[in-house]
């Protein structure tokens, strides 16, 4: 209620002036309150004053010529009038009382029974109720603002974790509309049967779950790592509900994975350089000794000396390859188009694709996608990914789709196949040096690719499912087109290339 020293402004809406004088006189007899009273006989004029919030409380007569007081109350509330309204009637009528409360009146008074005490009680009750409702609306507005504008996914669910209400962040995260999400229970969106069962058992054993790491699946099939927190809350006396927040940690996981990969590569590089140094010393001695033996021995020893020479060269070449893969030389940057580099890699892999009967589809933008890069090294990186896709196929029915997309500040390269896919266990090791699932592979191709992409300040990510296929997504910083090249026709000719 207002401060006792503050003036309470009251508007009496009544088309009968005599009734107004009676009501006004009774109100003025109230002790302890400073009151200012005005009269308004017309419906439209009263509505204008109410919508402008000119008074603290309104006493409204039920009968108002063409319309009644209930109509005025309904129309005022529909237009967001928040001040309290008290309905006045000439005689007691239970149905009018009930209808008035439903319409939004704060109180109901009979003119025949009016007195200063009843009016004072009604004013005090209405103002206190109005203050409480305004505070409630303010808190609700703050909560709704937080709920809707939170970048995290915020949701409410019933006791079975079926979604009842979600914010915009939840829609954006899962790529479903609000109505679509209300058809799901939260475990339905969790990736992996074991994690779904764990979530359900955990929530029934405790009143809350804090910082549980889970992977969720979006509408497009993306697997997104998240931190889930859920608390149990009493929604009403007869039902229990849950409220929760899903925090997307995809970018954090990507950064952690990249840092871990860099650390692994650095550690492997140090070990390789140490081993290369230690191996080359005895290897040099073998070279020198072989030369001496070849001069001393007869013709019968020549085949054996040739075997030694060939194998020592193989060991030396292997050492060179290992050292180069762990310690890449800084790229020699120049302005190149991704389409041109990709076309060269496709040409080098064309024979292998033809032998396996693989269909290649490319989708390029109309204009070249310019970046600052080392053409030779980037060609190796793309070729390694394409060869990896080729190895995922047996004979026939293979498809490789290569797409280049131009975005605001970067270009995106997508190399996708419908091959055998990669297991969850192996996908985390894919870019590690010496990891390979091939019988005769060294496990250096994709490790080298990662090094090359990193040296160009790019990013590379892989998504795969066993039996479905694999998708590599590479991003590079966008560069301005060179001023001395006509490029539009060149880009248009390559768009839609097929092998």
Protein Blocks (a to p, Z undefined) as FASTA:
>chain_A
ZZfkbccddddddfbfklmmmmmmmmmmpghiacdddddfbfklmmmmmmnopafbdcdd
fbghjbcfklmmmmmmmnopabdcddddfbdcfklmmmmmmnopabdcdfklgcfklmmm
mmmmmmmmmmmmmmmmmmmmmmmmmmmmpmbdcddddfkopafbdcfklmmmnopafklm
mmpcfklmpgcjklmmmmmmmmmmpcbdehiacddddfkopacddddddddddfbfkbcc
dddddddfklmmmmmmmmmmmmmmmmmmmmmmmmmmmmmmmmmmmmmmmmmmmmmmcfkl
mmmmmmmmmmmmmmmmmmmmmmmmmmccddddddddfklmmmmmmmmmmmmmmmnopacd
ddddfbdcdddddfklmmmmmmmmmmmmmmmpceehiacdddddddfkbccdddddfbeb
pafklmmmmmpghiafbfkbghlmmmmmmmmmmmnopacdddddehkbccdddddddddd
dfkbcfklmmmmmgopaZZ
